Structure formats: C-alpha cells, structure tokens
C-alpha cells in the first residue's frame, strides 16, 4: 500500500462500525463464526441481483461462468494459488465434503483428525468411514497450548503408514489455535499421505501463500474475515487431483474438467460470490496488512486484559494467535456443552454481548474475535460481565 493510500485509510474502531449493518446495542465479539457484511458489500450484492433479474436468461447462460472465473482469479491472486485449481463453493464444509467424497478409501485406511476439528468436518469423516471401512484417527491437541512444537509432535506420533489423508485446521474453531501447518504438511507427505487444510478462518485473518504451503487441498471461507456475503468460499486443489474432484451436485459440466464441473452445478444464486470483488475493494480501503495487524494486536491486548481481570489464562501464545483468542472464564464447577450454551445465552440476554462460550479442558472459555469495528471498550464490557458471572 502506498503512503498516500495509508494516510487516507479510514479509522478503525467505532467509526468503522458505521460501515456495517450491526445492531449498535450489541457488543459483537463473534466475527469468526458468521462474519458481518459491510453495507457497501450488501449493496453490491443487491445490485448484482438486480442486474441478473433484468435478463436472467442472458446472465445465467452467457455471463455467470465467465464471472465466476474472474472471481477465482481474484481469489488466486490473494491466496497465492493458480485460478485453474480454484472452485467457488458456498462454504468450507461443502469443500471438505467434495474432497472426502471424491477420494477413494479402502478398508483400514486412516483419516487423521483432531479433538478440535470442526464438528461438521468430524461428521463428514465419520460418515465416509462408515461407507468405506476407513478409520477415523483422532489426535488430542494440547490445550491450553504453549508452543507449536507440541502440536507438531502430536501429529508426528499419529501419522503412519496407514494414513491416507490428514485433515488439519489452519485455525481451529473451538480454541482459535493458529496451527503450524507447514511442518504438518511435510510430515504427511513424507508418509505418503494427502493433506486437506481446513482454512475456514484463514483468508483475511493471516497472510496466505497456498502454493508455498503445498497442500493437496485447501479450503477457506470468504464470508468470515474478508467480509463477503455468506455463501462465498473456495476450494483449491493441487493439479494432480483436479481430474478426480467432482462437485456434490453432478450437472452439465460432468466430464468437462475441474472448472466446467464446479462452475455449473445447476441453477443457483451465486450473488454472494459475485459480490466478493466489492469485499476485496472494501478491504483495500482499510489496507490488507494494516487490517491483519490491527486485529491481531487488538485481540492480544484484549485477551491479556481479560485474563488479568478474571485472574485466569489465555489459551494460546501470541505466535499461535490470529484475530481470535480464547480466555478461561472465572467459573468453577463441571463444564459441559449445555452449561456453556447457557452462559452464552445469559451474556447475550443480560449484557447484550455476542460471544461463543465453550467447555474445554474441564473449564469454560470464551472465544473473542477482533475485527476493524471492535475497540477495547467492547472487551471491557465483557470483562465486567464475566466478573458478574463468577459466584
């Protein structure tokens, strides 16, 4: 970004919040789950729908697929991958299903996951294993986390000659751990296994160079940290695997190659994907590197403050943190999922704070997000609310 562009960057915090459609009475600390769509991006999506409806036949038959390729090119430039290997899908769960349903597994093949793998992904792996005779092998990741080497060691112990596929989160959903995926990918490849990186949270949170990482498959959501409308995600496949990948919906492109199959899966509303260009433009106004740095520093500061106020701890060191962090709540007693959901509901109903609460490692943890519309006052309200929860 040029110095001129930087000097003209809009301010982060309260003023940036006006760019979004968020309820001003709610403290929004859960950008990581569903994102938030800026007003101008939502306007671009509506304008796209209006253009489509002006001549649906012309757009769907002649313009839709070329535009999807343009969007794939923009994503490729942003994540450091060739556009020919990028398929536009609705979400990362869709992409994980594509890969798992397209690969062949035999009786006894191992699919490696962790105790922090996203629930929908675990369900998909379990389903595939039930159909094929493959075995789901779970790794227990250390948490709270202290250093990346412990994570790599856990994968080293689990990957073996029977491992067919390793599914690894770039950033875990329940614990917000930024995992050291480069050495994990190397370990898997050295063992002859394929690697699917679930980067649902990564695009827009951390810098990406997929070509340098060299996984076999990489998926990411654009509706989270890139602020595209929900229903916008991608799957990148390494070239040797593209011929064997098929969308979940087989349509007219079948047999025509990777792009043809994924760009046309029947008549659908792809306006969220077409609006990604405006999301990139919105991002550029604030600066890509500047946004990542702001969010990272804010979440570190907020997490440290919360842990100090509550007399607890943060779930990961700075080197394993992106724009989300987990902090242990000052609560005692047995921790389970239902109790965690009740605490979350109470924080929203009584304090107007939207933040996930998870039962992990025998305790309750909040997972905070930091986006350009957040400021320290948001987390101070959470600190006060957390103190009121304590007996």
C-alpha positions as CSV (number, residue, x, y, z in Angstrom):
1,X,0.0,0.0,0.0
2,X,1.3,3.5,-0.9
3,X,1.9,6.1,1.8
4,X,-0.9,8.2,0.3
5,X,-3.3,5.3,0.5
6,X,-2.2,4.6,4.0
7,X,-2.8,8.3,5.1
8,X,-6.3,8.2,3.6
9,X,-7.2,4.9,5.4
10,X,-10.5,5.2,7.4
11,X,-10.1,4.8,11.1
12,X,-10.6,1.5,12.9
13,X,-13.0,1.1,15.8
14,X,-16.2,3.0,16.4
15,X,-16.2,4.8,13.1
16,X,-15.6,1.6,11.2
17,X,-18.6,0.1,12.9
18,X,-20.8,2.5,11.0
19,X,-19.7,0.7,7.8
20,X,-21.6,-2.4,8.9
21,X,-25.2,-3.3,9.5
22,X,-24.6,-4.4,13.1
23,X,-27.1,-3.7,15.9
24,X,-25.4,-0.8,17.8
25,X,-26.9,-2.1,21.1
26,X,-25.0,-5.4,20.9
27,X,-21.3,-5.9,21.5
28,X,-20.2,-8.1,18.6
29,X,-17.3,-10.3,19.6
30,X,-18.1,-13.3,17.3
31,X,-17.0,-12.2,13.9
32,X,-15.3,-15.6,13.5
33,X,-18.4,-17.6,13.3
34,X,-20.5,-15.9,10.6
35,X,-18.7,-12.7,9.7
36,X,-20.5,-9.4,9.1
37,X,-21.3,-7.9,5.8
38,X,-20.4,-4.2,5.2
39,X,-23.2,-2.0,3.9
40,X,-21.5,-1.3,0.6
41,X,-20.9,-5.1,0.0
42,X,-24.5,-5.8,0.7
43,X,-25.4,-3.1,-1.7
44,X,-23.2,-4.6,-4.3
45,X,-24.9,-8.0,-3.9
46,X,-28.3,-6.4,-4.3
47,X,-27.2,-4.6,-7.4
48,X,-25.9,-7.9,-8.8
49,X,-29.3,-9.5,-8.2
50,X,-31.0,-6.6,-9.9
51,X,-28.7,-7.0,-12.9
52,X,-29.4,-10.7,-13.1
53,X,-33.1,-10.2,-12.9
54,X,-33.1,-7.7,-15.7
55,X,-32.2,-10.5,-18.1
56,X,-31.9,-13.9,-16.3
57,X,-31.5,-16.0,-19.4
58,X,-28.6,-13.8,-20.8
59,X,-26.8,-13.7,-17.4
60,X,-27.2,-17.4,-16.5
61,X,-26.4,-18.8,-19.9
62,X,-23.7,-16.4,-21.1
63,X,-22.2,-14.3,-18.2
64,X,-22.3,-16.4,-15.0
65,X,-19.5,-18.8,-15.6
66,X,-17.0,-16.2,-17.0
67,X,-17.7,-14.0,-14.0
68,X,-17.0,-16.9,-11.7
69,X,-13.7,-17.4,-13.4
70,X,-12.9,-13.7,-12.8
71,X,-13.7,-14.2,-9.1
72,X,-11.5,-17.3,-9.0
73,X,-8.7,-15.2,-10.4
74,X,-9.1,-12.6,-7.7
75,X,-9.0,-15.3,-5.0
76,X,-6.0,-16.9,-6.6
77,X,-4.1,-13.7,-6.5
78,X,-5.0,-13.1,-2.9
79,X,-4.1,-16.6,-1.6
80,X,-1.1,-17.3,-3.8
81,X,-2.6,-20.1,-5.9
82,X,-3.4,-20.6,-9.6
83,X,-7.0,-19.8,-10.5
84,X,-7.3,-23.0,-12.6
85,X,-7.4,-25.0,-9.4
86,X,-10.0,-22.9,-7.6
87,X,-13.6,-23.8,-7.4
88,X,-16.2,-21.4,-5.9
89,X,-18.4,-23.2,-3.3
90,X,-20.9,-22.0,-0.7
91,X,-18.8,-22.8,2.4
92,X,-15.8,-24.7,3.7
93,X,-18.0,-27.6,4.8
94,X,-19.1,-28.0,1.2
95,X,-15.5,-28.1,0.1
96,X,-14.5,-30.7,2.7
97,X,-17.3,-32.9,1.6
98,X,-16.2,-32.5,-2.1
99,X,-12.7,-33.8,-1.2
100,X,-13.8,-36.6,1.1
101,X,-16.5,-37.9,-1.3
102,X,-14.1,-37.7,-4.3
103,X,-11.2,-39.6,-2.9
104,X,-11.2,-43.4,-2.7
105,X,-10.6,-45.1,0.6
106,X,-10.1,-48.7,1.4
107,X,-10.7,-50.8,4.5
108,X,-8.2,-49.8,7.1
109,X,-7.1,-46.5,5.6
110,X,-6.7,-43.9,8.3
111,X,-8.1,-40.4,8.1
112,X,-6.4,-38.2,10.7
113,X,-8.4,-35.5,12.5
114,X,-8.1,-33.9,16.0
115,X,-10.3,-33.4,19.0
116,X,-10.5,-29.7,17.8
117,X,-11.6,-30.4,14.3
118,X,-14.8,-28.6,13.3
119,X,-17.9,-30.6,14.2
120,X,-19.3,-30.7,10.7
121,X,-16.0,-32.0,9.4
122,X,-15.8,-34.7,12.0
123,X,-19.3,-35.8,11.0
124,X,-18.3,-36.0,7.4
125,X,-15.2,-38.0,8.1
126,X,-17.3,-40.4,10.3
127,X,-19.8,-40.8,7.5
128,X,-17.1,-41.6,4.9
129,X,-15.5,-44.1,7.2
130,X,-18.9,-45.8,7.7
131,X,-19.2,-46.2,4.0
132,X,-15.7,-47.2,3.1
133,X,-14.2,-49.1,6.1
134,X,-11.6,-46.3,6.6
135,X,-10.7,-45.5,10.2
136,X,-11.0,-42.0,11.8
137,X,-7.9,-41.5,13.9
138,X,-8.2,-38.7,16.4
139,X,-5.3,-36.6,17.7
140,X,-5.5,-35.0,21.2
141,X,-4.1,-31.5,20.7
142,X,-2.5,-29.8,23.7
143,X,-4.8,-27.2,25.2
144,X,-4.2,-24.7,26.6
145,X,-1.4,-24.5,24.0
146,X,2.1,-23.4,24.9
147,X,4.2,-23.8,21.7
148,X,3.8,-25.1,18.1
149,X,6.3,-27.9,18.6
150,X,3.9,-29.7,20.9
151,X,1.3,-29.7,18.1
152,X,3.8,-31.0,15.5
153,X,4.8,-33.8,17.9
154,X,1.2,-34.9,18.3
155,X,0.9,-35.2,14.5
156,X,4.2,-36.9,14.2
157,X,3.1,-39.6,16.7
158,X,-0.2,-40.1,14.8
159,X,0.8,-40.2,11.1
160,X,1.9,-43.6,10.0
161,X,2.0,-46.0,7.0
162,X,-1.8,-46.5,7.1
163,X,-2.5,-42.8,7.0
164,X,-4.3,-41.9,3.7
165,X,-5.5,-38.4,4.5
166,X,-4.7,-35.8,7.1
167,X,-7.3,-33.1,7.7
168,X,-5.7,-30.2,9.5
169,X,-7.2,-26.9,10.6
170,X,-5.2,-23.8,9.8
171,X,-7.0,-22.1,12.7
172,X,-9.1,-24.3,15.0
173,X,-12.7,-23.3,15.5
174,X,-13.3,-24.0,19.3
175,X,-9.9,-22.9,20.5
176,X,-8.7,-20.4,17.9
177,X,-5.3,-22.0,17.7
178,X,-3.2,-21.0,14.7
179,X,-1.6,-24.4,13.9
180,X,1.9,-24.8,12.4
181,X,0.6,-26.4,9.2
182,X,3.9,-26.3,7.2
183,X,5.7,-29.0,9.1
184,X,2.5,-31.0,9.5
185,X,2.1,-31.0,5.7
186,X,5.7,-32.1,5.3
187,X,5.2,-35.0,7.8
188,X,2.1,-36.2,6.0
189,X,3.7,-36.1,2.6
190,X,6.8,-37.9,3.8
191,X,4.5,-40.7,5.0
192,X,2.8,-40.8,1.6
193,X,-0.5,-39.2,2.9
194,X,-2.6,-36.5,1.3
195,X,-3.4,-33.3,3.2
196,X,-6.6,-31.3,3.3
197,X,-6.2,-27.9,5.0
198,X,-9.4,-26.6,6.5
199,X,-8.6,-22.9,6.4
200,X,-12.2,-21.7,7.1
201,X,-10.9,-18.8,9.2
202,X,-7.7,-18.0,7.4
203,X,-8.4,-15.8,4.4
204,X,-8.3,-12.2,5.6
205,X,-7.0,-13.2,9.1
206,X,-3.5,-14.2,8.2
207,X,-1.3,-13.9,5.1
208,X,-1.7,-16.8,2.7
209,X,0.6,-18.4,0.1
210,X,-1.0,-21.7,-0.7
211,X,1.5,-22.6,-3.4
212,X,4.3,-22.3,-0.9
213,X,2.4,-24.4,1.7
214,X,1.9,-27.0,-1.0
215,X,-1.1,-29.0,0.5
216,X,-3.1,-31.2,-1.7
217,X,-6.3,-29.4,-0.9
218,X,-7.0,-26.0,0.7
219,X,-10.4,-24.5,1.5
220,X,-11.3,-21.2,3.0
221,X,-14.4,-19.1,3.7
222,X,-14.6,-15.6,2.3
223,X,-17.7,-14.6,4.4
224,X,-15.7,-14.5,7.7
225,X,-12.6,-12.2,7.8
226,X,-12.9,-11.0,4.2
227,X,-16.5,-9.8,4.9
228,X,-18.1,-11.2,1.8
229,X,-21.8,-12.2,2.0
230,X,-22.4,-15.7,3.4
231,X,-22.3,-18.3,0.7
232,X,-18.9,-17.4,-0.6
233,X,-16.0,-19.8,-0.2
234,X,-13.4,-21.6,-2.3
235,X,-11.7,-25.0,-2.7
236,X,-8.2,-25.1,-4.2
237,X,-6.9,-28.5,-5.5
238,X,-3.4,-29.3,-6.5
239,X,-3.1,-30.1,-10.2
240,X,-2.7,-33.9,-9.9
241,X,-6.0,-34.2,-8.1
242,X,-8.3,-32.0,-10.2
243,X,-9.4,-34.6,-12.6
244,X,-10.7,-36.7,-9.8
245,X,-12.6,-34.0,-7.9
246,X,-16.3,-33.7,-8.5
247,X,-18.9,-31.3,-7.0
248,X,-21.5,-32.6,-4.7
249,X,-24.1,-31.8,-7.4
250,X,-23.3,-33.5,-10.8
251,X,-24.6,-31.4,-13.6
252,X,-24.0,-30.5,-17.2
253,X,-20.2,-29.9,-16.7
254,X,-19.6,-33.5,-15.8
255,X,-16.6,-34.9,-17.7
256,X,-15.6,-31.4,-18.9
257,X,-12.8,-30.9,-16.4
258,X,-12.5,-29.2,-13.0
259,X,-13.6,-25.7,-14.0
260,X,-16.6,-26.9,-16.1
261,X,-17.9,-29.2,-13.4
262,X,-17.7,-26.7,-10.5
263,X,-18.7,-23.5,-12.4
264,X,-22.1,-25.0,-13.3
265,X,-23.8,-27.1,-10.7
266,X,-27.3,-26.2,-11.8
267,X,-29.3,-23.0,-11.5
268,X,-28.3,-21.3,-8.2
269,X,-27.9,-17.9,-6.6
270,X,-24.2,-17.0,-6.8
271,X,-24.7,-13.3,-5.9
272,X,-22.6,-13.7,-2.7
273,X,-19.7,-14.9,-4.8
274,X,-20.1,-12.1,-7.4
275,X,-20.0,-9.6,-4.5
276,X,-16.6,-10.7,-3.4
277,X,-15.0,-8.1,-5.7
278,X,-16.6,-5.4,-3.6
279,X,-15.5,-7.1,-0.4
280,X,-11.9,-7.0,-1.7
281,X,-12.3,-3.3,-2.5
282,X,-13.7,-2.6,1.0
283,X,-10.7,-4.4,2.4
284,X,-8.3,-2.4,0.3
285,X,-9.7,0.9,1.7
286,X,-8.5,-0.2,5.2
287,X,-5.4,-1.9,3.9
288,X,-4.9,-5.7,4.0
289,X,-1.7,-5.8,6.0
290,X,-3.0,-3.0,8.3
291,X,-6.2,-4.8,9.0
292,X,-4.5,-8.0,9.9
293,X,-2.0,-6.2,12.1
294,X,-4.8,-4.2,13.8
295,X,-7.0,-7.2,14.5
296,X,-4.0,-9.3,15.8
297,X,-2.8,-6.6,18.2
298,X,-6.2,-5.8,19.4
299,X,-7.1,-9.4,20.2
300,X,-3.8,-9.9,22.0
301,X,-4.4,-6.8,24.1
302,X,-8.0,-7.8,24.8
303,X,-7.1,-11.3,25.8
304,X,-4.4,-10.2,28.2
305,X,-6.7,-7.7,29.8
306,X,-9.5,-10.3,30.3
307,X,-7.1,-12.9,31.7
308,X,-5.8,-10.3,34.2
309,X,-9.2,-9.0,35.2
310,X,-10.5,-12.6,35.7
311,X,-7.3,-14.0,37.2
312,X,-7.3,-16.8,34.6
313,X,-5.3,-17.5,31.5
314,X,-5.2,-17.2,27.7
315,X,-5.5,-20.4,25.6
316,X,-2.5,-19.8,23.3
317,X,0.7,-17.8,23.0
318,X,0.9,-14.8,20.5
319,X,2.6,-16.9,17.9
320,X,-0.4,-19.2,17.8
321,X,-2.9,-16.4,17.7
322,X,-4.5,-14.7,14.7
323,X,-7.6,-12.5,15.2
324,X,-9.3,-14.7,17.7
325,X,-8.4,-15.8,21.2
326,X,-9.8,-18.0,24.0
327,X,-9.7,-16.9,27.6
328,X,-10.8,-19.0,30.6
329,X,-13.8,-17.7,32.5
330,X,-13.6,-17.3,36.3
331,X,-16.1,-20.0,36.9
332,X,-15.8,-23.3,38.9
333,X,-17.8,-26.5,38.7
334,X,-18.3,-29.1,36.0
335,X,-18.0,-27.7,32.5
336,X,-20.2,-29.2,29.7
337,X,-21.7,-28.1,26.4
338,X,-25.1,-27.3,27.7
339,X,-23.8,-25.2,30.6
340,X,-21.6,-23.3,28.1
341,X,-24.6,-22.6,25.9
342,X,-26.5,-21.3,28.9
343,X,-23.6,-18.9,29.8
344,X,-23.5,-17.7,26.3
345,X,-27.3,-17.1,26.2
346,X,-27.0,-15.2,29.5
347,X,-24.2,-13.0,28.3
348,X,-26.4,-12.0,25.3
349,X,-29.7,-11.7,27.2
350,X,-28.4,-9.8,30.2
351,X,-25.4,-7.9,28.8
352,X,-26.0,-7.7,25.1
353,X,-22.7,-9.4,24.3
354,X,-22.4,-11.9,21.5
355,X,-19.5,-14.2,22.1
356,X,-19.1,-18.0,22.0
357,X,-18.5,-20.0,25.2
358,X,-17.0,-23.5,25.0
359,X,-16.4,-26.2,27.6
360,X,-12.8,-27.2,27.1
361,X,-10.1,-28.9,29.3
362,X,-12.5,-29.0,32.2
363,X,-13.3,-25.3,32.2
364,X,-15.4,-22.6,30.4
365,X,-13.7,-20.5,27.8
366,X,-14.8,-17.5,25.8
367,X,-13.6,-17.1,22.2
368,X,-13.3,-13.5,21.3
369,X,-12.8,-12.1,17.8
370,X,-11.2,-8.8,16.8
371,X,-12.4,-7.0,13.6
372,X,-12.0,-3.5,12.4
373,X,-15.2,-2.4,14.1
374,X,-14.1,-3.5,17.6
375,X,-12.4,-1.5,20.3
376,X,-11.1,-2.1,23.8
377,X,-14.3,-0.8,25.3
378,X,-16.1,-3.9,23.9
379,X,-13.8,-6.3,25.8
380,X,-14.1,-4.2,28.9
381,X,-17.8,-4.8,28.9
382,X,-17.1,-8.5,28.6
383,X,-14.7,-8.3,31.5
384,X,-17.4,-6.7,33.7
385,X,-20.0,-9.3,32.6
386,X,-17.6,-12.2,33.3
387,X,-17.0,-10.9,36.8
388,X,-20.7,-10.8,37.4
389,X,-21.0,-14.5,36.3
390,X,-18.5,-15.6,39.0
391,X,-20.1,-16.9,42.2
